Amino acid sequence: MIGRIFIFLISKGRIFFGVLFLAPLLSQFLNYNKIENILGIPTLIPCLFIGFFWGLYATIKGRWFWF
């Protein structure tokens, strides 16, 4: 059972990397450049969507970039 959970988490590692690393990194970058709100919401929320979909793209395509 724990082995299956571990394998599942490893297989979705790119999504976790996008959400747990890239999203806060992008949010901090935007805050550093004085962009603290996007359409009236904190920058972390759009960055979480970007990180999730970028990780999903990387999981589906097998690479992080399109080229």
CHARMM-style PDB file with segment names, atoms N, HN, CA, C and O in Angstrom:
ATOM      1  N   MET     1       0.818  -1.193   0.000  1.00  0.00      PROA
ATOM      2  CA  MET     1       0.000   0.000   0.000  1.00  0.00      PROA
ATOM      3  C   MET     1       0.863   1.259   0.000  1.00  0.00      PROA
ATOM      4  O   MET     1       0.633   2.172  -0.792  1.00  0.00      PROA
ATOM      5  N   ILE     2       1.843   1.307   0.876  1.00  0.00      PROA
ATOM      6  HN  ILE     2       2.031   0.565   1.519  1.00  0.00      PROA
ATOM      7  CA  ILE     2       2.707   2.488   0.931  1.00  0.00      PROA
ATOM      8  C   ILE     2       3.553   2.564  -0.338  1.00  0.00      PROA
ATOM      9  O   ILE     2       3.864   3.654  -0.817  1.00  0.00      PROA
ATOM     10  N   GLY     3       3.914   1.430  -0.869  1.00  0.00      PROA
ATOM     11  HN  GLY     3       3.662   0.544  -0.480  1.00  0.00      PROA
ATOM     12  CA  GLY     3       4.654   1.411  -2.127  1.00  0.00      PROA
ATOM     13  C   GLY     3       3.856   2.006  -3.277  1.00  0.00      PROA
ATOM     14  O   GLY     3       4.399   2.740  -4.103  1.00  0.00      PROA
ATOM     15  N   ARG     4       2.580   1.693  -3.327  1.00  0.00      PROA
ATOM     16  HN  ARG     4       2.139   1.097  -2.656  1.00  0.00      PROA
ATOM     17  CA  ARG     4       1.719   2.257  -4.373  1.00  0.00      PROA
ATOM     18  C   ARG     4       1.594   3.775  -4.233  1.00  0.00      PROA
ATOM     19  O   ARG     4       1.647   4.500  -5.226  1.00  0.00      PROA
ATOM     20  N   ILE     5       1.430   4.245  -3.011  1.00  0.00      PROA
ATOM     21  HN  ILE     5       1.387   3.656  -2.204  1.00  0.00      PROA
ATOM     22  CA  ILE     5       1.336   5.686  -2.765  1.00  0.00      PROA
ATOM     23  C   ILE     5       2.631   6.368  -3.189  1.00  0.00      PROA
ATOM     24  O   ILE     5       2.604   7.422  -3.825  1.00  0.00      PROA
ATOM     25  N   PHE     6       3.759   5.768  -2.839  1.00  0.00      PROA
ATOM     26  HN  PHE     6       3.781   4.912  -2.323  1.00  0.00      PROA
ATOM     27  CA  PHE     6       5.051   6.334  -3.198  1.00  0.00      PROA
ATOM     28  C   PHE     6       5.228   6.391  -4.716  1.00  0.00      PROA
ATOM     29  O   PHE     6       5.685   7.404  -5.245  1.00  0.00      PROA
ATOM     30  N   ILE     7       4.878   5.334  -5.406  1.00  0.00      PROA
ATOM     31  HN  ILE     7       4.507   4.511  -4.976  1.00  0.00      PROA
ATOM     32  CA  ILE     7       4.985   5.300  -6.869  1.00  0.00      PROA
ATOM     33  C   ILE     7       4.064   6.346  -7.498  1.00  0.00      PROA
ATOM     34  O   ILE     7       4.448   7.010  -8.461  1.00  0.00      PROA
ATOM     35  N   PHE     8       2.856   6.497  -6.962  1.00  0.00      PROA
ATOM     36  HN  PHE     8       2.544   5.958  -6.180  1.00  0.00      PROA
ATOM     37  CA  PHE     8       1.939   7.515  -7.476  1.00  0.00      PROA
ATOM     38  C   PHE     8       2.527   8.912  -7.304  1.00  0.00      PROA
ATOM     39  O   PHE     8       2.486   9.723  -8.229  1.00  0.00      PROA
ATOM     40  N   LEU     9       3.069   9.191  -6.132  1.00  0.00      PROA
ATOM     41  HN  LEU     9       3.102   8.532  -5.380  1.00  0.00      PROA
ATOM     42  CA  LEU     9       3.655  10.512  -5.879  1.00  0.00      PROA
ATOM     43  C   LEU     9       4.858  10.778  -6.766  1.00  0.00      PROA
ATOM     44  O   LEU     9       5.044  11.898  -7.241  1.00  0.00      PROA
ATOM     45  N   ILE    10       5.664   9.772  -6.990  1.00  0.00      PROA
ATOM     46  HN  ILE    10       5.513   8.862  -6.604  1.00  0.00      PROA
ATOM     47  CA  ILE    10       6.825   9.934  -7.877  1.00  0.00      PROA
ATOM     48  C   ILE    10       6.376  10.174  -9.309  1.00  0.00      PROA
ATOM     49  O   ILE    10       6.987  10.969 -10.023  1.00  0.00      PROA
ATOM     50  N   SER    11       5.317   9.499  -9.738  1.00  0.00      PROA
ATOM     51  HN  SER    11       4.821   8.853  -9.158  1.00  0.00      PROA
ATOM     52  CA  SER    11       4.852   9.676 -11.113  1.00  0.00      PROA
ATOM     53  C   SER    11       4.265  11.059 -11.340  1.00  0.00      PROA
ATOM     54  O   SER    11       4.257  11.546 -12.470  1.00  0.00      PROA
ATOM     55  N   LYS    12       3.779  11.691 -10.299  1.00  0.00      PROA
ATOM     56  HN  LYS    12       3.786  11.294  -9.381  1.00  0.00      PROA
ATOM     57  CA  LYS    12       3.211  13.042 -10.401  1.00  0.00      PROA
ATOM     58  C   LYS    12       4.200  14.097  -9.895  1.00  0.00      PROA
ATOM     59  O   LYS    12       3.797  15.207  -9.549  1.00  0.00      PROA
ATOM     60  N   GLY    13       5.456  13.764  -9.852  1.00  0.00      PROA
ATOM     61  HN  GLY    13       5.783  12.862 -10.133  1.00  0.00      PROA
ATOM     62  CA  GLY    13       6.471  14.652  -9.303  1.00  0.00      PROA
ATOM     63  C   GLY    13       6.599  15.980 -10.029  1.00  0.00      PROA
ATOM     64  O   GLY    13       6.901  16.997  -9.405  1.00  0.00      PROA
ATOM     65  N   ARG    14       6.378  15.988 -11.315  1.00  0.00      PROA
ATOM     66  HN  ARG    14       6.133  15.162 -11.822  1.00  0.00      PROA
ATOM     67  CA  ARG    14       6.495  17.239 -12.070  1.00  0.00      PROA
ATOM     68  C   ARG    14       5.378  18.209 -11.696  1.00  0.00      PROA
ATOM     69  O   ARG    14       5.596  19.420 -11.651  1.00  0.00      PROA
ATOM     70  N   ILE    15       4.189  17.684 -11.430  1.00  0.00      PROA
ATOM     71  HN  ILE    15       4.012  16.701 -11.467  1.00  0.00      PROA
ATOM     72  CA  ILE    15       3.091  18.544 -10.999  1.00  0.00      PROA
ATOM     73  C   ILE    15       3.397  19.113  -9.614  1.00  0.00      PROA
ATOM     74  O   ILE    15       3.193  20.302  -9.367  1.00  0.00      PROA
ATOM     75  N   PHE    16       3.888  18.260  -8.713  1.00  0.00      PROA
ATOM     76  HN  PHE    16       4.054  17.294  -8.914  1.00  0.00      PROA
ATOM     77  CA  PHE    16       4.246  18.742  -7.385  1.00  0.00      PROA
ATOM     78  C   PHE    16       5.360  19.777  -7.457  1.00  0.00      PROA
ATOM     79  O   PHE    16       5.331  20.766  -6.725  1.00  0.00      PROA
ATOM     80  N   PHE    17       6.331  19.564  -8.321  1.00  0.00      PROA
ATOM     81  HN  PHE    17       6.354  18.761  -8.915  1.00  0.00      PROA
ATOM     82  CA  PHE    17       7.408  20.533  -8.487  1.00  0.00      PROA
ATOM     83  C   PHE    17       6.856  21.863  -8.987  1.00  0.00      PROA
ATOM     84  O   PHE    17       7.266  22.924  -8.518  1.00  0.00      PROA
ATOM     85  N   GLY    18       5.937  21.807  -9.928  1.00  0.00      PROA
ATOM     86  HN  GLY    18       5.604  20.945 -10.309  1.00  0.00      PROA
ATOM     87  CA  GLY    18       5.336  23.035 -10.447  1.00  0.00      PROA
ATOM     88  C   GLY    18       4.553  23.791  -9.399  1.00  0.00      PROA
ATOM     89  O   GLY    18       4.618  25.018  -9.335  1.00  0.00      PROA
ATOM     90  N   VAL    19       3.809  23.067  -8.575  1.00  0.00      PROA
ATOM     91  HN  VAL    19       3.756  22.069  -8.628  1.00  0.00      PROA
ATOM     92  CA  VAL    19       2.960  23.721  -7.573  1.00  0.00      PROA
ATOM     93  C   VAL    19       3.758  24.123  -6.336  1.00  0.00      PROA
ATOM     94  O   VAL    19       3.574  25.220  -5.808  1.00  0.00      PROA
ATOM     95  N   LEU    20       4.633  23.252  -5.877  1.00  0.00      PROA
ATOM     96  HN  LEU    20       4.782  22.361  -6.306  1.00  0.00      PROA
ATOM     97  CA  LEU    20       5.314  23.502  -4.609  1.00  0.00      PROA
ATOM     98  C   LEU    20       6.623  24.271  -4.744  1.00  0.00      PROA
ATOM     99  O   LEU    20       7.122  24.791  -3.745  1.00  0.00      PROA
ATOM    100  N   PHE    21       7.191  24.363  -5.930  1.00  0.00      PROA
ATOM    101  HN  PHE    21       6.786  23.941  -6.741  1.00  0.00      PROA
ATOM    102  CA  PHE    21       8.434  25.115  -6.095  1.00  0.00      PROA
ATOM    103  C   PHE    21       8.292  26.282  -7.069  1.00  0.00      PROA
ATOM    104  O   PHE    21       8.609  27.420  -6.724  1.00  0.00      PROA
ATOM    105  N   LEU    22       7.821  26.009  -8.274  1.00  0.00      PROA
ATOM    106  HN  LEU    22       7.563  25.084  -8.554  1.00  0.00      PROA
ATOM    107  CA  LEU    22       7.737  27.068  -9.281  1.00  0.00      PROA
ATOM    108  C   LEU    22       6.724  28.151  -8.927  1.00  0.00      PROA
ATOM    109  O   LEU    22       6.980  29.333  -9.158  1.00  0.00      PROA
ATOM    110  N   ALA    23       5.583  27.767  -8.372  1.00  0.00      PROA
ATOM    111  HN  ALA    23       5.375  26.807  -8.184  1.00  0.00      PROA
ATOM    112  CA  ALA    23       4.552  28.762  -8.045  1.00  0.00      PROA
ATOM    113  C   ALA    23       5.029  29.761  -6.987  1.00  0.00      PROA
ATOM    114  O   ALA    23       4.899  30.966  -7.206  1.00  0.00      PROA
ATOM    115  N   PRO    24       5.572  29.316  -5.855  1.00  0.00      PROA
ATOM    116  CA  PRO    24       6.074  30.310  -4.894  1.00  0.00      PROA
ATOM    117  C   PRO    24       7.253  31.111  -5.430  1.00  0.00      PROA
ATOM    118  O   PRO    24       7.396  32.290  -5.107  1.00  0.00      PROA
ATOM    119  N   LEU    25       8.091  30.490  -6.237  1.00  0.00      PROA
ATOM    120  HN  LEU    25       7.975  29.531  -6.499  1.00  0.00      PROA
ATOM    121  CA  LEU    25       9.221  31.201  -6.822  1.00  0.00      PROA
ATOM    122  C   LEU    25       8.745  32.310  -7.756  1.00  0.00      PROA
ATOM    123  O   LEU    25       9.253  33.430  -7.698  1.00  0.00      PROA
ATOM    124  N   LEU    26       7.785  32.010  -8.607  1.00  0.00      PROA
ATOM    125  HN  LEU    26       7.372  31.100  -8.654  1.00  0.00      PROA
ATOM    126  CA  LEU    26       7.222  33.015  -9.506  1.00  0.00      PROA
ATOM    127  C   LEU    26       6.496  34.108  -8.724  1.00  0.00      PROA
ATOM    128  O   LEU    26       6.584  35.284  -9.077  1.00  0.00      PROA
ATOM    129  N   SER    27       5.787  33.733  -7.676  1.00  0.00      PROA
ATOM    130  HN  SER    27       5.716  32.777  -7.389  1.00  0.00      PROA
ATOM    131  CA  SER    27       5.092  34.707  -6.850  1.00  0.00      PROA
ATOM    132  C   SER    27       6.070  35.661  -6.160  1.00  0.00      PROA
ATOM    133  O   SER    27       5.836  36.868  -6.112  1.00  0.00      PROA
ATOM    134  N   GLN    28       7.151  35.123  -5.632  1.00  0.00      PROA
ATOM    135  HN  GLN    28       7.341  34.142  -5.671  1.00  0.00      PROA
ATOM    136  CA  GLN    28       8.167  35.971  -5.001  1.00  0.00      PROA
ATOM    137  C   GLN    28       8.837  36.881  -6.019  1.00  0.00      PROA
ATOM    138  O   GLN    28       9.154  38.031  -5.714  1.00  0.00      PROA
ATOM    139  N   PHE    29       9.051  36.379  -7.211  1.00  0.00      PROA
ATOM    140  HN  PHE    29       8.793  35.445  -7.459  1.00  0.00      PROA
ATOM    141  CA  PHE    29       9.636  37.200  -8.273  1.00  0.00      PROA
ATOM    142  C   PHE    29       8.712  38.374  -8.613  1.00  0.00      PROA
ATOM    143  O   PHE    29       9.175  39.502  -8.780  1.00  0.00      PROA
ATOM    144  N   LEU    30       7.416  38.110  -8.713  1.00  0.00      PROA
ATOM    145  HN  LEU    30       7.039  37.193  -8.577  1.00  0.00      PROA
ATOM    146  CA  LEU    30       6.462  39.177  -8.999  1.00  0.00      PROA
ATOM    147  C   LEU    30       6.385  40.177  -7.844  1.00  0.00      PROA
ATOM    148  O   LEU    30       6.322  41.384  -8.077  1.00  0.00      PROA
ATOM    149  N   ASN    31       6.390  39.688  -6.601  1.00  0.00      PROA
ATOM    150  HN  ASN    31       6.441  38.708  -6.411  1.00  0.00      PROA
ATOM    151  CA  ASN    31       6.363  40.588  -5.449  1.00  0.00      PROA
ATOM    152  C   ASN    31       7.627  41.429  -5.366  1.00  0.00      PROA
ATOM    153  O   ASN    31       7.568  42.600  -4.990  1.00  0.00      PROA
ATOM    154  N   TYR    32       8.753  40.854  -5.706  1.00  0.00      PROA
ATOM    155  HN  TYR    32       8.800  39.903  -6.011  1.00  0.00      PROA
ATOM    156  CA  TYR    32      10.014  41.590  -5.702  1.00  0.00      PROA
ATOM    157  C   TYR    32       9.981  42.746  -6.711  1.00  0.00      PROA
ATOM    158  O   TYR    32      10.573  43.801  -6.485  1.00  0.00      PROA
ATOM    159  N   ASN    33       9.288  42.528  -7.812  1.00  0.00      PROA
ATOM    160  HN  ASN    33       8.807  41.671  -7.996  1.00  0.00      PROA
ATOM    161  CA  ASN    33       9.168  43.559  -8.844  1.00  0.00      PROA
ATOM    162  C   ASN    33       7.931  44.433  -8.652  1.00  0.00      PROA
ATOM    163  O   ASN    33       7.455  45.055  -9.601  1.00  0.00      PROA
ATOM    164  N   LYS    34       7.410  44.480  -7.421  1.00  0.00      PROA
ATOM    165  HN  LYS    34       7.796  43.974  -6.650  1.00  0.00      PROA
ATOM    166  CA  LYS    34       6.308  45.360  -7.019  1.00  0.00      PROA
ATOM    167  C   LYS    34       4.983  45.045  -7.719  1.00  0.00      PROA
ATOM    168  O   LYS    34       4.134  45.925  -7.862  1.00  0.00      PROA
ATOM    169  N   ILE    35       4.804  43.794  -8.156  1.00  0.00      PROA
ATOM    170  HN  ILE    35       5.494  43.080  -8.040  1.00  0.00      PROA
ATOM    171  CA  ILE    35       3.515  43.348  -8.695  1.00  0.00      PROA
ATOM    172  C   ILE    35       2.904  42.465  -7.609  1.00  0.00      PROA
ATOM    173  O   ILE    35       3.205  41.274  -7.528  1.00  0.00      PROA
ATOM    174  N   GLU    36       2.049  43.051  -6.780  1.00  0.00      PROA
ATOM    175  HN  GLU    36       1.804  44.018  -6.846  1.00  0.00      PROA
ATOM    176  CA  GLU    36       1.534  42.321  -5.624  1.00  0.00      PROA
ATOM    177  C   GLU    36       0.114  41.802  -5.816  1.00  0.00      PROA
ATOM    178  O   GLU    36      -0.329  40.927  -5.072  1.00  0.00      PROA
ATOM    179  N   ASN    37      -0.596  42.323  -6.790  1.00  0.00      PROA
ATOM    180  HN  ASN    37      -0.237  43.034  -7.395  1.00  0.00      PROA
ATOM    181  CA  ASN    37      -1.956  41.858  -7.080  1.00  0.00      PROA
ATOM    182  C   ASN    37      -2.128  41.721  -8.587  1.00  0.00      PROA
ATOM    183  O   ASN    37      -1.658  42.553  -9.364  1.00  0.00      PROA
ATOM    184  N   ILE    38      -2.808  40.662  -8.975  1.00  0.00      PROA
ATOM    185  HN  ILE    38      -3.189  39.987  -8.344  1.00  0.00      PROA
ATOM    186  CA  ILE    38      -3.172  40.466 -10.371  1.00  0.00      PROA
ATOM    187  C   ILE    38      -4.695  40.382 -10.402  1.00  0.00      PROA
ATOM    188  O   ILE    38      -5.288  39.441  -9.874  1.00  0.00      PROA
ATOM    189  N   LEU    39      -5.309  41.364 -11.019  1.00  0.00      PROA
ATOM    190  HN  LEU    39      -4.828  42.129 -11.447  1.00  0.00      PROA
ATOM    191  CA  LEU    39      -6.774  41.463 -11.085  1.00  0.00      PROA
ATOM    192  C   LEU    39      -7.404  41.463  -9.690  1.00  0.00      PROA
ATOM    193  O   LEU    39      -8.498  40.930  -9.499  1.00  0.00      PROA
ATOM    194  N   GLY    40      -6.715  42.060  -8.720  1.00  0.00      PROA
ATOM    195  HN  GLY    40      -5.827  42.494  -8.874  1.00  0.00      PROA
ATOM    196  CA  GLY    40      -7.254  42.190  -7.375  1.00  0.00      PROA
ATOM    197  C   GLY    40      -7.061  40.990  -6.471  1.00  0.00      PROA
ATOM    198  O   GLY    40      -7.542  41.004  -5.338  1.00  0.00      PROA
ATOM    199  N   ILE    41      -6.376  39.953  -6.927  1.00  0.00      PROA
ATOM    200  HN  ILE    41      -5.985  39.942  -7.848  1.00  0.00      PROA
ATOM    201  CA  ILE    41      -6.116  38.793  -6.075  1.00  0.00      PROA
ATOM    202  C   ILE    41      -4.609  38.668  -5.858  1.00  0.00      PROA
ATOM    203  O   ILE    41      -3.828  39.119  -6.695  1.00  0.00      PROA
ATOM    204  N   PRO    42      -4.192  38.065  -4.753  1.00  0.00      PROA
ATOM    205  CA  PRO    42      -2.753  37.920  -4.492  1.00  0.00      PROA
ATOM    206  C   PRO    42      -2.064  37.116  -5.593  1.00  0.00      PROA
ATOM    207  O   PRO    42      -2.681  36.270  -6.240  1.00  0.00      PROA
ATOM    208  N   THR    43      -0.798  37.390  -5.790  1.00  0.00      PROA
ATOM    209  HN  THR    43      -0.297  38.078  -5.265  1.00  0.00      PROA
ATOM    210  CA  THR    43      -0.078  36.769  -6.904  1.00  0.00      PROA
ATOM    211  C   THR    43       0.089  35.261  -6.744  1.00  0.00      PROA
ATOM    212  O   THR    43       0.301  34.564  -7.736  1.00  0.00      PROA
ATOM    213  N   LEU    44      -0.001  34.746  -5.531  1.00  0.00      PROA
ATOM    214  HN  LEU    44      -0.173  35.312  -4.725  1.00  0.00      PROA
ATOM    215  CA  LEU    44       0.217  33.308  -5.348  1.00  0.00      PROA
ATOM    216  C   LEU    44      -0.851  32.474  -6.051  1.00  0.00      PROA
ATOM    217  O   LEU    44      -0.543  31.398  -6.564  1.00  0.00      PROA
ATOM    218  N   ILE    45      -2.082  32.937  -6.088  1.00  0.00      PROA
ATOM    219  HN  ILE    45      -2.333  33.811  -5.671  1.00  0.00      PROA
ATOM    220  CA  ILE    45      -3.171  32.139  -6.680  1.00  0.00      PROA
ATOM    221  C   ILE    45      -2.968  31.942  -8.186  1.00  0.00      PROA
ATOM    222  O   ILE    45      -3.022  30.801  -8.645  1.00  0.00      PROA
ATOM    223  N   PRO    46      -2.738  32.998  -8.979  1.00  0.00      PROA
ATOM    224  CA  PRO    46      -2.461  32.739 -10.401  1.00  0.00      PROA
ATOM    225  C   PRO    46      -1.184  31.937 -10.618  1.00  0.00      PROA
ATOM    226  O   PRO    46      -1.092  31.150 -11.561  1.00  0.00      PROA
ATOM    227  N   CYS    47      -0.199  32.137  -9.744  1.00  0.00      PROA
ATOM    228  HN  CYS    47      -0.273  32.776  -8.979  1.00  0.00      PROA
ATOM    229  CA  CYS    47       1.049  31.391  -9.878  1.00  0.00      PROA
ATOM    230  C   CYS    47       0.849  29.909  -9.588  1.00  0.00      PROA
ATOM    231  O   CYS    47       1.519  29.067 -10.187  1.00  0.00      PROA
ATOM    232  N   LEU    48      -0.064  29.581  -8.678  1.00  0.00      PROA
ATOM    233  HN  LEU    48      -0.607  30.265  -8.191  1.00  0.00      PROA
ATOM    234  CA  LEU    48      -0.381  28.173  -8.426  1.00  0.00      PROA
ATOM    235  C   LEU    48      -1.008  27.527  -9.661  1.00  0.00      PROA
ATOM    236  O   LEU    48      -0.688  26.385  -9.992  1.00  0.00      PROA
ATOM    237  N   PHE    49      -1.894  28.244 -10.340  1.00  0.00      PROA
ATOM    238  HN  PHE    49      -2.154  29.171 -10.071  1.00  0.00      PROA
ATOM    239  CA  PHE    49      -2.479  27.727 -11.576  1.00  0.00      PROA
ATOM    240  C   PHE    49      -1.408  27.551 -12.643  1.00  0.00      PROA
ATOM    241  O   PHE    49      -1.374  26.528 -13.326  1.00  0.00      PROA
ATOM    242  N   ILE    50      -0.543  28.533 -12.789  1.00  0.00      PROA
ATOM    243  HN  ILE    50      -0.571  29.365 -12.234  1.00  0.00      PROA
ATOM    244  CA  ILE    50       0.537  28.434 -13.779  1.00  0.00      PROA
ATOM    245  C   ILE    50       1.437  27.252 -13.462  1.00  0.00      PROA
ATOM    246  O   ILE    50       1.779  26.473 -14.352  1.00  0.00      PROA
ATOM    247  N   GLY    51       1.825  27.113 -12.192  1.00  0.00      PROA
ATOM    248  HN  GLY    51       1.548  27.746 -11.469  1.00  0.00      PROA
ATOM    249  CA  GLY    51       2.686  26.000 -11.789  1.00  0.00      PROA
ATOM    250  C   GLY    51       2.037  24.654 -12.011  1.00  0.00      PROA
ATOM    251  O   GLY    51       2.691  23.711 -12.456  1.00  0.00      PROA
ATOM    252  N   PHE    52       0.734  24.554 -11.699  1.00  0.00      PROA
ATOM    253  HN  PHE    52       0.203  25.320 -11.337  1.00  0.00      PROA
ATOM    254  CA  PHE    52       0.027  23.294 -11.892  1.00  0.00      PROA
ATOM    255  C   PHE    52      -0.040  22.919 -13.367  1.00  0.00      PROA
ATOM    256  O   PHE    52       0.270  21.789 -13.743  1.00  0.00      PROA
ATOM    257  N   PHE    53      -0.446  23.875 -14.201  1.00  0.00      PROA
ATOM    258  HN  PHE    53      -0.697  24.794 -13.896  1.00  0.00      PROA
ATOM    259  CA  PHE    53      -0.599  23.544 -15.615  1.00  0.00      PROA
ATOM    260  C   PHE    53       0.748  23.343 -16.306  1.00  0.00      PROA
ATOM    261  O   PHE    53       0.848  22.563 -17.252  1.00  0.00      PROA
ATOM    262  N   TRP    54       1.774  24.035 -15.845  1.00  0.00      PROA
ATOM    263  HN  TRP    54       1.693  24.669 -15.076  1.00  0.00      PROA
ATOM    264  CA  TRP    54       3.101  23.804 -16.408  1.00  0.00      PROA
ATOM    265  C   TRP    54       3.609  22.421 -16.010  1.00  0.00      PROA
ATOM    266  O   TRP    54       4.209  21.720 -16.826  1.00  0.00      PROA
ATOM    267  N   GLY    55       3.371  22.028 -14.764  1.00  0.00      PROA
ATOM    268  HN  GLY    55       2.883  22.597 -14.102  1.00  0.00      PROA
ATOM    269  CA  GLY    55       3.728  20.676 -14.329  1.00  0.00      PROA
ATOM    270  C   GLY    55       2.917  19.607 -15.043  1.00  0.00      PROA
ATOM    271  O   GLY    55       3.438  18.542 -15.374  1.00  0.00      PROA
ATOM    272  N   LEU    56       1.636  19.893 -15.281  1.00  0.00      PROA
ATOM    273  HN  LEU    56       1.213  20.759 -15.013  1.00  0.00      PROA
ATOM    274  CA  LEU    56       0.794  18.956 -16.023  1.00  0.00      PROA
ATOM    275  C   LEU    56       1.285  18.807 -17.451  1.00  0.00      PROA
ATOM    276  O   LEU    56       1.336  17.700 -17.987  1.00  0.00      PROA
ATOM    277  N   TYR    57       1.645  19.925 -18.065  1.00  0.00      PROA
ATOM    278  HN  TYR    57       1.603  20.825 -17.629  1.00  0.00      PROA
ATOM    279  CA  TYR    57       2.207  19.877 -19.419  1.00  0.00      PROA
ATOM    280  C   TYR    57       3.488  19.036 -19.436  1.00  0.00      PROA
ATOM    281  O   TYR    57       3.695  18.219 -20.332  1.00  0.00      PROA
ATOM    282  N   ALA    58       4.337  19.249 -18.434  1.00  0.00      PROA
ATOM    283  HN  ALA    58       4.169  19.913 -17.706  1.00  0.00      PROA
ATOM    284  CA  ALA    58       5.593  18.493 -18.371  1.00  0.00      PROA
ATOM    285  C   ALA    58       5.332  17.006 -18.153  1.00  0.00      PROA
ATOM    286  O   ALA    58       6.069  16.166 -18.668  1.00  0.00      PROA
ATOM    287  N   THR    59       4.299  16.679 -17.403  1.00  0.00      PROA
ATOM    288  HN  THR    59       3.699  17.362 -16.984  1.00  0.00      PROA
ATOM    289  CA  THR    59       3.958  15.273 -17.176  1.00  0.00      PROA
ATOM    290  C   THR    59       3.431  14.625 -18.454  1.00  0.00      PROA
ATOM    291  O   THR    59       3.790  13.491 -18.771  1.00  0.00      PROA
ATOM    292  N   ILE    60       2.593  15.332 -19.176  1.00  0.00      PROA
ATOM    293  HN  ILE    60       2.301  16.254 -18.918  1.00  0.00      PROA
ATOM    294  CA  ILE    60       1.988  14.767 -20.387  1.00  0.00      PROA
ATOM    295  C   ILE    60       3.013  14.665 -21.518  1.00  0.00      PROA
ATOM    296  O   ILE    60       3.132  13.620 -22.158  1.00  0.00      PROA
ATOM    297  N   LYS    61       3.754  15.755 -21.763  1.00  0.00      PROA
ATOM    298  HN  LYS    61       3.657  16.603 -21.243  1.00  0.00      PROA
ATOM    299  CA  LYS    61       4.696  15.783 -22.876  1.00  0.00      PROA
ATOM    300  C   LYS    61       6.033  15.119 -22.556  1.00  0.00      PROA
ATOM    301  O   LYS    61       6.738  14.675 -23.461  1.00  0.00      PROA
ATOM    302  N   GLY    62       6.381  15.051 -21.275  1.00  0.00      PROA
ATOM    303  HN  GLY    62       5.807  15.413 -20.540  1.00  0.00      PROA
ATOM    304  CA  GLY    62       7.654  14.456 -20.893  1.00  0.00      PROA
ATOM    305  C   GLY    62       8.811  15.435 -20.902  1.00  0.00      PROA
ATOM    306  O   GLY    62       9.963  15.029 -20.746  1.00  0.00      PROA
ATOM    307  N   ARG    63       8.531  16.707 -21.080  1.00  0.00      PROA
ATOM    308  HN  ARG    63       7.596  17.037 -21.207  1.00  0.00      PROA
ATOM    309  CA  ARG    63       9.566  17.733 -21.033  1.00  0.00      PROA
ATOM    310  C   ARG    63       8.940  19.044 -20.555  1.00  0.00      PROA
ATOM    311  O   ARG    63       7.723  19.218 -20.611  1.00  0.00      PROA
ATOM    312  N   TRP    64       9.780  19.955 -20.091  1.00  0.00      PROA
ATOM    313  HN  TRP    64      10.768  19.813 -20.046  1.00  0.00      PROA
ATOM    314  CA  TRP    64       9.292  21.191 -19.496  1.00  0.00      PROA
ATOM    315  C   TRP    64       9.007  22.275 -20.525  1.00  0.00      PROA
ATOM    316  O   TRP    64       8.167  23.143 -20.287  1.00  0.00      PROA
ATOM    317  N   PHE    65       9.685  22.240 -21.653  1.00  0.00      PROA
ATOM    318  HN  PHE    65      10.368  21.535 -21.846  1.00  0.00      PROA
ATOM    319  CA  PHE    65       9.514  23.272 -22.660  1.00  0.00      PROA
ATOM    320  C   PHE    65       9.008  22.651 -23.954  1.00  0.00      PROA
ATOM    321  O   PHE    65       9.145  21.446 -24.163  1.00  0.00      PROA
ATOM    322  N   TRP    66       8.434  23.455 -24.808  1.00  0.00      PROA
ATOM    323  HN  TRP    66       8.322  24.434 -24.638  1.00  0.00      PROA
ATOM    324  CA  TRP    66       7.839  22.963 -26.039  1.00  0.00      PROA
ATOM    325  C   TRP    66       8.860  22.813 -27.160  1.00  0.00      PROA
ATOM    326  O   TRP    66       8.544  22.237 -28.201  1.00  0.00      PROA
ATOM    327  N   PHE    67      10.058  23.311 -26.974  1.00  0.00      PROA
ATOM    328  HN  PHE    67      10.315  23.779 -26.129  1.00  0.00      PROA
ATOM    329  CA  PHE    67      11.081  23.184 -28.027  1.00  0.00      PROA
ATOM    330  C   PHE    67      12.142  22.195 -27.648  1.00  0.00      PROA
ATOM    331  OT1 PHE    67      13.076  21.967 -28.417  1.00  0.00      PROA
TER     332      PHE     67
END
